[in-house]
Amino acid sequence: MKRLEHTERRPRRRAPRGDRSAFTLVELLVTISIIATLGAISITTVRSSVETARQAQTETTIAKIDSVLTSIYERYQYLRLDMSDLPNNISGEERARQRIYRMRDLMRRDLPCSPEELATDSQRVGETSTPLQQSYRAAVANSDGLGDNYNAELLYLVVTNADPEARAGFSDRDVADTDGNGLLEFVDGWGRPICWMRWAPGLESSDRQPALPLDPANAELDADPFDPLGVGNGWFLVPYVFSAGPDGEYGLIAPTATDVVEMNDPFTSTLVNWANGDYDLIPGCPNGDKTHKDNIDNHTLVR
């Protein structure tokens, strides 16, 4: 028989506590710093992406509104008007001038920007309200009345009533009732109302109409498509649609006599208070305020 040799098992030595693998305080702080830096970069990237998406959504919504308004606006160039009340011996030039004034007055009633325009039938004696004006009044009567965002509410009513098929082109995120009065407004990517002006003379910058000085009588005015014969005192204007942009500041002022209220009305040849009767909607502030610079509008979006 083979001799079995007894092999003595030696007990395993436990590693001293000081030899156990672990993070040092410095390594832990460095790791935390790296994680915090990566987190900050991620948050910044996400916020930037969200802001970019909001701006893109705003541009898309305004572009759609602009398309509808442009179509509505152009209809009036070729609309037939009843001129039977004019004298038979009136000159052709005066007849053309009267047509321009009546057309602009019709647009003021059909495309109101302020409660005053919605409430007034016409600047001409004996003129009654139009069907579109009546539809706006009915919508206001069925709600709690025009709210704080009345200009944006009127824009929505104009777009959806003057062109009933237009509403299908807007998604639910393009529309909201921000002041809770039962009347909807178009909203931008930040959920704020989108405003407008039917006529916007004196804009600080525009790629679609001339930048006019405060005294248009001394300016070389562009041709007015509503005045092909050049018999009126108008100039080329298109609707102005705008969002407050990322900072939420519309950057608008209430004009004074030294700003733009004493402008020669291009559509009636009289001195009037501008801004369509609403003194909160003069963009391009001559008082030096530049908070409107980040506004998103159809005059720079559509070139």
Protein Blocks (a to p, Z undefined) as FASTA:
>chain_A
ZZdddddddddddddfklpgcddfklmmmmmmmmmmmmmmmmmmmmmmmmmmmmmmmmmm
mmmmmmmmmmmmmmmmmpccdfklpcfkbcfklmmmmmmmmmmmmmmmmmccbfklmmpm
bfcehiacdfklmmmmmmmmmmnbjafklmmmmmmmmmmmmmmmlmmmpcfklpccfkon
opacdddfkopacdddfbaghiabdckbccddfblmlpccdddfklmnopaccdcddddd
ddebjnopnoiacddfklmmmcccfklopacdehhopaklcghiakopaklmmpccfklm
pZZ
